[in-house]
Amino acid sequence: MNVSKDRHARPARTRRPHGPGPRLLAAVAGILVVASLVQTIVAGVVAIRFAVAFAALIALGELLRLNLPGDREAAPIGTACALAYALLIRVGPAPARHSAFQVVAVTGLGMILGALPHLAVGRPARLAAMSSRLLAVACVALIFRPLAGMSDLVRHWWVALAAMALLVTVAWLVDVFLSACIRVANLRARFWVTFTDELHVQGLLGVAVGASAMLIVFAAEAMGLLAVAVFIAPLLVTQVAFRRYAGIRATYLQTVRALARVTEIGGYVETGHADRVSRLALAVGRELGVAEPELLELQYAALIHDIGQLSLHDPIPGGATVLVSPADQRRIAALGAEVIEQADMQDRVAEIVRRQSDSYGSPAGSRGQQPVPPLSSRIIRAVNAFDDLVGNSADTGRAAAVIDRLRLDASAEYDPDVVGALGRIIARRSMLPA
C-alpha cells in the first residue's frame, strides 16, 4: 500500500477526550452550593457583615486567579480566605458561630461573582477547577465547624493549630486529587504520574495558602477583619512571582514555536508538521507515563526536531527525513542539536534532538555498546516517521499502513512500546479502527 504523503489531503479530524468526570464534579459542587444556600437562608445568616466581607474577598481572589504551568488554574487568595472563613474560631471578642453550610454558601457565591468578569470578556469559567477548590473547602468546613466551639480549641492555641494544620493539609490533598482526576480525564494520562505532578506543581503554593489561612484565623481575634487584609498581602507577592514565572515559561515556548516555524516558512518541512509531531509526541509520552518535567522537554524537542534541515543546500522533498539515509538523518540531527546548543537552550533538549536519529536496536537485535536512546528521542523518532508518511491526511487506510510498517520495524528501528502507544492513540482518535 502506498504510504507516501499527500500534501493536498484534507486535515485529519481529531477529538480531544472529554470524560464525564469534570462534568460530574461540577454538578456535585453545584448541588452542594444550592443546598447550602437554601439551608443558610432557612436557618438565617450568622454575622452577615463578616459573611459579606469574606464573600467579597473570595470573589476578588477568583478575579485574580492564576494560571500555572500546564494550563492549570489556581486562586490562592480566594482559597486562603475561604479556608480562613471555614476555620474561624473568633472574630474580635465574638465567637464565630457560622455553620459549615454557610461557609459553602459564602464560598460558592464568592467564586461565582469572581468568575463573572472572566465570562464577560470571553474567558472560560473553569468550572471543574472551581469545583475542586470548593469541595476542598467544604471538607474542611464540614469537619471543623462542629468543633469550633469546643473548649480545648478555644483555650489551647496549640490544639487549634494542630487541628487546622491537619485540615489544611487534607484540603490541599483533596484539591490535588480532584485536579489530577480532571487532568486524567482530559489528557488520558496515568493517574499516579499526574497526581505526582500535581503535588510538585502545587506544593509551594499550597504551603503559602495554608499558612496564610491559619495566620488570618489567629490574627482575627485581635485584629478583626483587618487581619484578612494584612495577611493576604504576602499571597499577592507570591502570586505575582508565580505569574511572572508562568509568563517567562509561556514566552520561552512561544520562542521555540517561532523557531520551529522557520523550517516551515523556508519550505524545508510541510506546514503544520512540527505542531502535529509535538502534540502527538506529548500524547504518546502521557500514554507511557512520562512525568511533566520530561514532557516539557519532549515538547520543546519535538517542536524543533527538524531545525537541522536549515543546513541543507537542497530541501528534502516534503521534509520527510524518514525517507533519507540513516547517515543523513544523523547529520541533520547533529546539526539541529548544535543549533539548539548555540541558542543557549536546555542541554537535555539538544541531547534529545541529537539522539532522535538513533535506531532502537540493530536488525539482529543486539545494540552492542551503543546505549539505548532516551525515551523522548525514541518517541520523536516514531512520531516523526508517522507524520512524515501520513502528514495531514485523513485517510485511515494510509494511517493503518504506516502503523503496520512501524510495527514491522519495531525492535530494530523503533521502540515497540512507543509504537504500541502510538497505535492506541491513533485508534482512539478514530483514524484507525479501534
C-alpha positions, 0 to 999 in steps of 0.5 A, a space after each residue: 500500500 502506498 504510504 507516501 504523503 499527500 500534501 493536498 489531503 484534507 486535515 485529519 479530524 481529531 477529538 480531544 477526550 472529554 470524560 464525564 468526570 469534570 462534568 460530574 464534579 461540577 454538578 456535585 459542587 453545584 448541588 452542594 452550593 444550592 443546598 447550602 444556600 437554601 439551608 443558610 437562608 432557612 436557618 438565617 445568616 450568622 454575622 452577615 457583615 463578616 459573611 459579606 466581607 469574606 464573600 467579597 474577598 473570595 470573589 476578588 481572589 477568583 478575579 485574580 486567579 492564576 494560571 500555572 504551568 500546564 494550563 492549570 488554574 489556581 486562586 490562592 487568595 480566594 482559597 486562603 480566605 475561604 479556608 480562613 472563613 471555614 476555620 474561624 474560631 473568633 472574630 474580635 471578642 465574638 465567637 464565630 458561630 457560622 455553620 459549615 453550610 454557610 461557609 459553602 454558601 459564602 464560598 460558592 457565591 464568592 467564586 461565582 461573582 469572581 468568575 463573572 468578569 472572566 465570562 464577560 470578556 470571553 474567558 472560560 469559567 473553569 468550572 471543574 477547577 472551581 469545583 475542586 477548590 470548593 469541595 476542598 473547602 467544604 471538607 474542611 468546613 464540614 469537619 471543623 465547624 462542629 468543633 469550633 466551639 469546643 473548649 480545648 480549641 478555644 483555650 489551647 492555641 496549640 490544639 487549634 493549630 494542630 487541628 487546622 494544620 491537619 485540615 489544611 493539609 487534607 484540603 490541599 490533598 483533596 484539591 490535588 486529587 480532584 485536579 489530577 482526576 480532571 487532568 486524567 480525564 482530559 489528557 488520558 494520562 496515568 493517574 499516579 504520574 499526574 497526581 505526582 505532578 500535581 503535588 510538585 506543581 502545587 506544593 509551594 503554593 499550597 504551603 503559602 495558602 495554608 499558612 496564610 489561612 491559619 495566620 488570618 484565623 489567629 490574627 482575627 481575634 485581635 485584629 478583626 477583619 483587618 487581619 484578612 487584609 494584612 495577611 493576604 498581602 504576602 499571597 499577592 507577592 507570591 502570586 505575582 512571582 508565580 505569574 511572572 514565572 508562568 509568563 517567562 515559561 509561556 514566552 520561552 515556548 512561544 520562542 521555540 514555536 517561532 523557531 520551529 516555524 522557520 523550517 516551515 516558512 523556508 519550505 524545508 518541512 510541510 506546514 503544520 508538521 512540527 505542531 502535529 509531531 509535538 502534540 502527538 509526541 506529548 500524547 504518546 509520552 502521557 500514554 507511557 507515563 512520562 512525568 511533566 518535567 520530561 514532557 516539557 522537554 519532549 515538547 520543546 524537542 519535538 517542536 524543533 526536531 527538524 531545525 537541522 534541515 536549515 543546513 541543507 543546500 537542497 530541501 528534502 522533498 516534503 521534509 520527510 527525513 524518514 525517507 533519507 539515509 540513516 547517515 543523513 538523518 544523523 547529520 541533520 540531527 547533529 546539526 539541529 542539536 548544535 543549533 539548539 546548543 548555540 541558542 543557549 537552550 536546555 542541554 537535555 533538549 539538544 541531547 534529545 534532538 541529537 539522539 532522535 536519529 538513533 535506531 532502537 536496536 540493530 536488525 539482529 537485535 543486539 545494540 552492542 555498546 551503543 546505549 539505548 536512546 532516551 525515551 523522548 528521542 525514541 518517541 520523536 523518532 516514531 512520531 516523526 516517521 508517522 507524520 512524515 508518511 501520513 502528514 495531514 491526511 485523513 485517510 485511515 487506510 494510509 494511517 493503518 499502513 504506516 502503523 503496520 510498517 512501524 510495527 514491522 520495524 519495531 525492535 530494530 528501528 523503533 521502540 515497540 512500546 512507543 509504537 504500541 502507544 502510538 497505535 492506541 492513540 491513533 485508534 482512539 482518535 478514530 483514524 484507525 479502527 479501534 
